[in-house]
């Protein structure tokens, strides 16, 4: 029998090798899709560890944290929403594989493994590029760019929409790459992109020539004119160099959207550009112009080139002040506590969804979404934030009482009920004061 400590060391080693895409084909090749681990879920402790390490290093090197609390909460909220049950990426791939594959590469061949590595990364480049150049696709991807900070939490700011278009770019692989091999590389390609979202790593020397690095990806996240529509790579920066979209980092990068959305409310972060497309579509005359609103670039307008005019992109001065929450420190502490509780319930829920009834699962997902929305309202200081939080706390107690939410610590079951009852009373009183003071608002 192996030493448990040795097994744990191997596990830690594998965890970090997952993030850096250095796992061997022999240890990550599987015959069936059911055997493929959920590497993204397994990487969660390493996400946390690296974010804490980034915090420490940033304090040491710069004397300040790598970002802001409200922005980090919004980024992690987007990550939570994006990981709610979904299957289209694999479902579509399996359908093509089972009905239209041209030939069957051996699942346990290193050549198949490396072919999938290149194929997935090439597919990601073109998906990512189109997600910037096609407005309806940008409606999903813009979520990831909406943060005005650039740190490891930004990597978690993922869209709930983009999986409905990204699968198209990987579909050709289903003609010859087994689904089990594809599923491994789809995850590793995503995991690799986590650690490049940081400012604490400067230049990586010769690796900058081949790999996507923090420096290259900082350019991609910039709203400086020289950064727009550059460096789409997932793992290999060579795709950008081949197709003419590479740009090296030079002047200081200012992060975020060219027109900041100034909100921490997760639903608005996810869908605001979709609403903008809807409004522009109906306001634009002519069938072909309406078609162009959807399928040309986000900066397109009648009479403009497909991707819009670069001179219309607002110039950065370097003095931009990121949008921050005006809520009190006490309220921010409250939101962090409630967010941590939500994360615990989220992990407990998706640790074994098969053990939950469909009703319980649906109610828990609704509670998670309501919690994230309410926290966004509180950070934005929205007028209806108190009402939203009252309803959320009330929903928690109801789910708790009817057994749809289990106590995280059974011995503290009564304490949970007391605390949330106090929260209902506190926010309920604030809601009533607000309603009586502004009855028509």
Secondary structure, DSSP 8 states (H G I E B T S, - for coil): ---HHHHHHHHHHHHHHHHTT---GGGS--SSGGGS--HHHHTHHHHHHHHHHHHHHHHHHHSS-SS-HHHHHHHHHHHHHHTSS--HHHHHHHHHHHHH-S----TT-HHHHHHHHHHHHHHHHHHHHHHHHSHHHHHHHHHHH--SS-SGGGGG---SSTHHHHHHHHGGGGGTS-HHHHHHHHHHHHHHHHHTS-SS----GGGGGTB--HHHHHHHTB-SGGGTT----SSBTHHHHHHT------S---BS-SS------HHHHHHHHHHHHHHHHHHS-SHHHHHHHHHS-TT--TTS-TT--GGGS----S----------HHHHHHHHHHHHHHHHHHHHHHH-GGGS-HHHHHHHHHHHHHHHHHHHHHHHT-TTHHHHHHHHHHHHHHHHHTTSS--SSGGGHHHHHHHHHHHHHHHHHHHHHHHHHSTT-
